Amino acid sequence: MSTERPSLDATGGAVPRVERNGLVSGTVILACEMIEDEVRLALYGLPPESLPPIVWVESGLHDRPERLKAALQALIDQLDAGAEAGVAVSLPSVCPGRGPVAERQEKVTVPPANEVRFALGFCGQALQGLVAKHMSLVFPRVDDCISLFLNQGTSREEIPRDCRSYYLTRGWFRHNSSVHQAFEEWTERYGAERAAQLRATLFSGYERVGLIDTKAYDLSDCIEQSQAYAEEIELEHVIVPGSVQLLERLLKGERDSEIVVVPPGETISFLHLFEAKTKG
């Protein structure tokens, strides 16, 4: 990616790059590969020359929040070094999709940045403790990506999330899913009957599978898979309305009560999830 890439203004338009404390201003997006569909929709319509670099983070890291946190902090540290020196850095990324992560590795060149936008939620406290010396850290005020897509213009506290629903998107089928892989491993290791018992135990607290219609894909691309999955674990199947509007505001540089901005030198805290409530 070109080191001449502009940053975005509050409406998503290109603005000239400027010097700030001797550093060239810029933006980079760190995104979970699982929500590739939604990220691309949120950025749809922007001219290519105004798109910030995107570094895709392995979806499997969500299974171990401490590993996800370590991976994100490592990326931040490299970006910090580039910002301090005023040079572009080459960051490890994955090519979104399925298959062994080692076979999907790539590099993304990122110009000096003064802002990191996270296309993911708090995700098991994976964001807690992250800090940057020279950049602002910006993320949606949601617990995870499910809440991100169920938000259709409300505050975090008003998101209509059903604790008895196990939510899916098309990304769940198009990218590596630890739960789906576990099912296959259980069947291979314990046999079909024992694997079915383990699945029943895992989903004993759920009543339905909810496929979120984020408008980022045609439901016909995955509804049969989703229905088959619900049938396999003996749960009801429903379509749930969703949205990428909060993600779109975040990635295009807008600011409101549901977008958290942590300035350079300040550590992300669990309390940031309650920032809007505290201010109110």
N, C-alpha and C positions, 0 to 999 in steps of 0.2 A: 504494500500500500504506500502511496506517495507521502513523503514528509511534508508536502504542501497542502495536505487536507485541511479545510477550514473547520472550525467548531460550529456549534449551532446556537442560534438565539432562542429566546423563550418560545417562539412560535414554530421552531424547527427550521427556520431559514438559515442560509449560510451567512456568516459574518466574518469580517477580516480577523485573522489571527493577530493578537496583540501581545506586547511584552508585559509581564507582571513580575516585578522583583527580579528582572533580568532573565526570566524564563518565558518561553513561548507557550501561550495558552493553548489548550486542546482538551479533547474529551475522548475517553475510551469506554467501551461497553464490555463488561464481564457477564456472560450469559450462560445459563445452564442449557446444554444441548437438548434436553427433554422438551423445552418450550421453543424450539426453533420455529415452528409454524407461527406462533403468536408474536415472537420477536420480529419476524419478517413482515407480518401484517402491520404491526405497530410502526414500522419504519417505511411502509409502503407509500409511494408518492414523493418521497424526498429525492432530489437529484443525486445521482451517484457521487458527485464531487463533494456533497455536503454530509455524506454518511460517515459517522465516526468509525474507527476500527472496532471490530467485534472479536473478542477472544472467547471461544466456546470452551466451557468447563465440562468435564466428564460427568455424565448423569449418575454414574455409580458411586460417586463420592458422597452423595446424599445419604447413603446407607450408614456412613460413619461421619457424623458432623464434625468431629475433631480433625478428620482427614480433609474434609472440604474446607474448613477454616484454615488449616495449614497451607493448602494449595492456593487459596485466595490471598493469604498474607504474603506468600512467596511472590505472587504476581504483583501485588502492591509494592513490595520491596524493590522489585526490578523497575517498576514504573517510577518509583520515588528516585531511584538512582539516575534514571534517564532525565527526570524533571530537574534534578539538582545540577546535572552536567549539561543540560540543554541539548541532549542528543536522543535520537531514536533508539528504541530497544526492540529486540526480537524476543517475543513471548511464546511459550509453548501453548498450543491450542489443539483441539481435536476437530476432525471433520465429522460433523453430526451424522449419526446413523447407528447401525447395529454392527456387532462384531467386535473382535478383540481391540481394545483401546490402543495397544502397541502398533496395530496396523492402520490406525486412523490419525496418527500424530501429524501435525503440521506446525509451521511457524507463522506468526503474524507480526509484522513490523509496525510499531506504534510510535508516532512522533511524541516529543515531550508533552506531557499532559498535566493539567491542573485540576481535572475532575474525573472521577471514576463513577460510572453509573452501573449499578448491579441489576441485571435482569433476572432476579430471583427474590424470594422472600427471606425471612429470618431463618427458616429451614433448620429447625432443631438447634437453635442458638449458634449456627455456623458463622453468623456475622458478628456475634458478640466477641469483643476483644480486638477486632480489627482496627488498625490505626495506620494513617499515612502522615508522613512528615511534611510533604509539600503539596498535597492534593486534597480536595474535598471528596468525601465518600457519600454517594447519593443512592438511596434505595427506597422502594415502596414500603409504606407502613402496613405490612401484612405479615402474618405468621409464616406463610408458605405460598407456593405458586398456586395451589388450589384456591386459597382466599383471594389471591391476585386476580384470578379469572372470574370468581363469583362476585367481585366488586363491580357493580354497574353504576357507580356514581355515589356511593355511600361512604361513611367513615368506616374505619376498621371494626368498630364496635357494632355496626349495623349490618355487616355482611351476612347474608342469609345462608349460613352453612349448617347442614344437617349432620349431626354426629353419628347418625345411623346409616349414612351413605358412604360408600367407598367410591371416590371420584376418579375418573379417567379422562384423558384427552387422546387425540390421535397419536401424540408424541409417545404415549405409553406403549403403543404397539410398534412404533417406528424406530424406537431407540431401546437400548438395553434396560430391562426392568429386573431389578433384583428379585421381586416377588415372583414374576413369571419364570425366571431362571431357577428359583428355589423349587417351584412346582415340578419342573422337569428333573431336577436333581433328586427330589424326594421319590419320584416315580421310579427313577433308575436305581436308587439305592435301597428303597424299602418295598417297592412294588406298588401297584395301582391302588389296592385297598387301603394300605397304611398311609399312602400319600393323600388319599381322599380324606382320611380321618384328620390328618395334620392340617389340611386346608380348611376343614370344617371348624377346627379349633381356632385357627388364625382369624377367621371371619365370623366367629360366633357373636360378636357385638354389632354386626351389620345386618341391615334388612334389605338393602338394595345397592345396585351398582349404578352410579350416575355418570353418564357420558356428557361432559360439558361441551356445549355448542359455543365455542369461542368465536365463531365466524371466521376462523383462520383456515378452515378446511371444509371440504364437502363431507357432510356426515356419512354419505354413502360409501366413502373410502374406508370407514372403520366400524360402521354400526353393526355389521354382521359379526365381526370379531368381538365387539363389545358385548353383544347379546349372547354369543357363545360362551364368553368368559363368565357372564352372570349365570348362565345355565350350569356351567361347570361347577361353580361354587354354590349353586342352589340359592340364588338371590334374585329379587325382582330387578328388572332393568328399566331405567328411566332416562329421558333426555332432559338435561338441565340447562337453562339459558345462561350464557356467560358473556364476557366482554373483555376486550383488551384496552379499554379506554384509559385505565390507570397506567398500564404499561406504556401506552402511547404518550401520555403526558410526561411520564418519567424520561423516556428515551429521547423525546423531542425538546427536552430542556425546560419544560414548564415547572412551576413551583406552586404547591398548595399544601393544605394541612395533611394530606395523605402521602406526601413525598418528604422523606427525611434527608436533611443535608447536614452532614457532620464535617465541620471545618478541619483544616490541617492541624495535626497535633492532638486532636481530641479522639478518644477511643470510643468505638461503638459500644453502647450499653443496652441491656434489655429495656431500660427505661425509655429509650428512644421510641419504642413501640407505643408508648403512652404519651408521647410529646404533645400531640394535638389536644388530647384530653386534659393534660396538665395546663397547657396554655389557656384552654377554655375556662 
